Amino acid sequence: ELLEHWNYLNAADQMIPGRYWLRAARRFYDLVEAGRMEDIPQADLATHPFLMPAWSEAIELSAAFINADPDEVTNSYRPTVMANLIFYNMLEWQAGDNVVITDLSYPGYVYILQDLQRRWGVELRVVRHVAGVVHLEDLEARIDERTKLVVVDRTAAFSGFTFDMAAVCRLAHARGALVLDDAFQALGAVAIDVKADDVDMLMAGAYKWACGPEGAGLFYIKRELIQRIDPRYRNYVWADVPGPIPFGAPGHDNVTSWAYPPVTTANRFSQDAVIGPALFGWIATMKFYRRLGIANVEERVRRLGTHAIEALREVGCTVHTPADPSRRHGLVVYTTGEDDRDRAVFERCAAPGRCRRPIKLSLRAQA
C-alpha cells in the first residue's frame, strides 16, 4: 500500500516495510501470546533471542548472504553498535598507530575513531575523493606499517561510489593492516562475497537496501581472527560451558559454573542487541532474497541507477555518483547546483500537490 502512496526512492536511508517481514514479526508476538516463551528445560520458539532456534537460522542465512561460514557470523544491529565494540574492545591501540578512512566515510564510525585519537593518540588518515571516487593509489599512499585498520564503506552514502573490496584488502594486507567493511549501503543491493574479497570484518544492518526490519543485521569476522582477538567484553550466554546454559544443572554455582572462556565462533562478539520480532523479520527477509536471487536484484538495481543518472543529467542536474556501473549501484547523489534549489526540489517532491504521488528522496549535504 505504501508504494501506491509514494514513489519511494529512499532505500539508502530506510526501506519501507515488506509484508514478508511484517508477517514474521507479528508471528513472533503470536507465539509469545500463546505462551511459547519458555527457556527451561528447553528453549521454545519465542524465548530469549539467543536461545531461540531462530538465532542459529538467522546466522546460517546471513552467512549464505555474504558467502561466509556460519561460525564466522553473528547477529547484530546497526554498524555503529558493532563499531564501538570493535574499536574499544577488540583491538589494542598505541600512540603512533593509524587508521585509514576516507572523506566519504560515514560519521557513525568516524565519530568513534576521533575518540581513539583523543584517548590513545591514534592517527586518522583521511583519503580524499576525486569527483566522488576514491582512487586505489591514493588509498595505498596512506597505508603503512603502522596502519592497524583500514575502514571503508563498501558503498559510500555520500557519493554512491562502490569500492573494489578485493583490491582494498590486497593493499591493506600487504602492509599488515586489517580491513573493516561497512556494507550497510551495499547489503541487499549487490552480491557480497567475503571469501573472494578477503575481508577481515564486515558489519551491516537490515533496514536499508536489504529491505528488512529495523533492529537486525549481521557481523562477520574471518575465522582466523576469532581466536586471535580476545575482546574486552564478556557475555555469559556465550561462555563455552559444556552442554546447555547450566542454570538447571545439579550443583550449579554462580561462580565456578561459569569459569570458561568465550566460545570460538563469532558469537563471542555478540552483544545480543537483536530482539525476537526483528530476528523473525530478518529471517523472512533473507528467505525472500533467496527466492529472488541476489544476482537478479543487483542487475535491476544497477540498471535503475543508470536510468536515474541519465535522466538527472537530461534535466541539467550534476550527478556526483560515478557513471560506471562497476563503481556504483542504485545509490545516486546529485545536485541542481544550488543548495536552496535542492531543498526546494526536495520539499516539492515530498508534497507535490493534489492528485500527485509524493516522491520520497533523501536530502544530504554533498561530500
Stockholm file with secondary structure:
# STOCKHOLM 1.0

chainA/1-367         ELLEHWNYLNAADQMIPGRYWLRAARRFYDLVEAGRMEDIPQADLATHPFLMPAWSEAIELSAAFINADPDEVTNSYRPTVMANLIFYNMLEWQAGDNVVITDLSYPGYVYILQDLQRRWGVELRVVRHVAGVVHLEDLEARIDERTKLVVVDRTAAFSGFTFDMAAVCRLAHARGALVLDDAFQALGAVAIDVKADDVDMLMAGAYKWACGPEGAGLFYIKRELIQRIDPRYRNYVWADVPGPIPFGAPGHDNVTSWAYPPVTTANRFSQDAVIGPALFGWIATMKFYRRLGIANVEERVRRLGTHAIEALREVGCTVHTPADPSRRHGLVVYTTGEDDRDRAVFERCAAPGRCRRPIKLSLRAQA
#=GR chainA/1-367 SS CHHHHCEECCTTTCCCCCHHHHHHHHHHHHHHHTTCCCCSSSCCTTSCGGGSHHHHHHHHHHHHHHTCCGGGEEECCCHHHHHHHIIIIICCCCTTCEEEEETTSCHHHHHHHHHHHHHHCCEEEEECCBTTBCCHHHHHHHCCTTEEEEEEESBCTTTCCBCCHHHHHHHHHHTTCEEEEECTTTBTTBCCCHHHHTCSEEEEESSSTTCCCTTCEEEEECHHHHHHCCCSCCCGGGBCCSSSCGGGSTTCCTTGGGCCCBCSSGGGGCCCCCCHHHHHHHHHHHHHHHHHCHHHHHHHHHHHHHHHHHHHHHTTCEECSCSSGGGCCSCCCEECSCHHHHHHHHHHHHSCCTTCCCEECCCCCCC
#=GC SS_cons         CHHHHCEECCTTTCCCCCHHHHHHHHHHHHHHHTTCCCCSSSCCTTSCGGGSHHHHHHHHHHHHHHTCCGGGEEECCCHHHHHHHIIIIICCCCTTCEEEEETTSCHHHHHHHHHHHHHHCCEEEEECCBTTBCCHHHHHHHCCTTEEEEEEESBCTTTCCBCCHHHHHHHHHHTTCEEEEECTTTBTTBCCCHHHHTCSEEEEESSSTTCCCTTCEEEEECHHHHHHCCCSCCCGGGBCCSSSCGGGSTTCCTTGGGCCCBCSSGGGGCCCCCCHHHHHHHHHHHHHHHHHCHHHHHHHHHHHHHHHHHHHHHTTCEECSCSSGGGCCSCCCEECSCHHHHHHHHHHHHSCCTTCCCEECCCCCCC
//
